[in-house]
Amino acid sequence: MSKKKYLPASVLVLPFLLLLTGCDINGLLADSSEQSTTRSAKTSEEGVADGLLPKWVPKGGTNAELVQRNSGSERIFVMDYAGDLPAKACKPLGTVGEPTKTELANAYASDDRIKSFDPEEISDTRTLEASWWPEGTELRTTHLCERFWVQQSDGKLYAFAPDTIDTVTNVQKEREARNSQ
């Protein structure tokens, strides 16, 4: 009795489905730098415990909303909070909205996620967007809390963690390519 080997049906069906949908395999396999995830937490304590928010985030915040880049380290978040920032993790800037190279180097060195990067490799450009993020908020930064640029306004705490220049450049190229189609 001879044994026949059969290909799994999925190997035969996938190309057919791609043809029917007009997709190509490269489009399915490509990972976009543009992809992001939105998450939320009712309280800052819940957000920190779940790993949604960084450990420096103060207790007492509510209604936290976060958008994070899937392929990099950029994050933006907002929460209702009008209290003080933790002095140990958050350092005031000498000039609002304009962190110096020294201020950035000190802040980034305190964050395990990016401390191996040269601060010159980290962009200051925000590419993530959310309806709750007022345009230019990162330009009004008053504190660096580890790698986060932080500003408080009207009972809200806004925080932006930038990404590498390479990732930001890739996001901008993808946007340009998409907009030129």
N, C-alpha and C positions, 0 to 999 in steps of 0.2 A: 504494500500500500504506500503510495507516495504522499508526502506531506507538502502541502502548498502553503506558501507564505503570502499573506494578504497585507496590503497597505491599509493603514487606518483610514477610515472614510474621511476624516477631517483633512487629510493631505490632498485628497481629490476634490473635496467640496470647497475649500478655501479659495483656490484660484477662480473657481466658477462664481462664487459669491462676490469676489472682488470685481470681476468683470461686470456682473449685474449692477453693482452699486457705483461703478465708475471710479473706485478707489484703486490706488496702486500700493503695492507692498511697502515701498519706501515711505509713503505717507503714514502708514500704520506703525512702522517701526521707528520713525523719527521722534525724538524726544524734544519737545519745545522748551526753550528757556523761559518762555512766557507763562507756562502753567503755574497756577497758584491754588492754594487751598484757603478757605474761609472757615474760621472756627469761633466759638464763643463760650463764655463762662458767666454764670450769674454773679459770682464774687471773685475778687482777686485771689482769695485763699484757695478757692476751687481751681482757678486757672493755674496757679503755681503748683498745686498738688498734682494736677494732670499733665504738667510739663508744657502747657499752652503758653504760659507767661514765664518770664525769667524769674529767678529766685529773689532778685532785688526788689520786685514789685511790692509796694507796701500793702499791709492788711487794710481792710475797710473799703476797698474799691468795689464797684458793682457794674454790671452790664458791660463786661469786657468783650470787645470784638477784635479779631485778629485776622490779617491776611498774611500768608507766608508763601514765599517762592518755593516751589517743589524741588528745584534743581540748584538751589543756592542758599545763602544765609540772609537774604533780605526779608524783613518783617515790618509791618506797621500794625500798631494796635491803639485802641482808645478804650478808656473806661471812665466811668463817673468817679471822680476822686478830687477833693479839694484840699487834702491835708498836705503835710510836709513830705518831702522826699527823704529817703534814708541817707543820712550824711556819709555813712561808710561806703556805700556803693555809688552815690551820685555826687558828682563834683560840678559846681557852677562854672560856667564859661566866663572868661575875661570879657568877651564881647558877644552879645546875643547874636545867635545865628552864624557865628564865624569861629568855630573851634580851631585852635592853632594846631600845628603839627605835633607839638609837645603834648597838648591836651589829648589829642587823638591817640598818640602813641601810648600814653599812660592808661587811657580808658580801654583801648583794645588789648593791651597786655594783661588786663585783669579778667579777660573773657576767654575761657578755654576754647570756645568755638573758633576764634580767629587770632589768638595770640601768636600763632606761628607765622602769620602774615606780616609783611612789612606794611606799615600804615599807608605807604604810597600805592599799594596794590588794592586798597579799599576805595571805592567810589564814594562821592557825596551826593550822587544822583538817585532820587527816588523813582522807581519805575512801577511799583505797585500802586493800585488805585482802589478806592472804596468811596461809596457815597458819603460816609461819615468823616472822611479825611479832608479837612479844609485845604484847598490849594495853597502850597507854600508853607505849610506848618513847619516842615523841617528847617526852613530858613529862619524860624523864630525860636530855635532851640536855645534853652537857657542852661541845661545841664547835660552832662554825659553820664549815663548810668551804665557802667560797663560799656558794651558796644552800642547801646541805644542812645540816640539823640532825643532828648525829652523836653517837652514844653507843656505847661499847664495853662488852660484858658477856660473861663466860664464854667468852672466846676468839673472840667474834664482833664485827664492826663493823656497826652498824645506821645507816642514813642515810635521812632523809626530806627531800624537797624539796617545799615547799608550792606550792599553786596560787593563782591570783587569787581574791579574795572572790567575784567574779561566777561563776566556774566552780564553786566549792564550793557556792554558793547553788543553781545549776542542778542539780548532782548531788543535793543534798538534796531539792529539789523533785521531781525524777524519782523518787527513792526513796519519798517520801511519796505521790506519785500511784500508783506501782506497789503500795505497801502498802495503799492505801485501796480497791483494786479487789477 
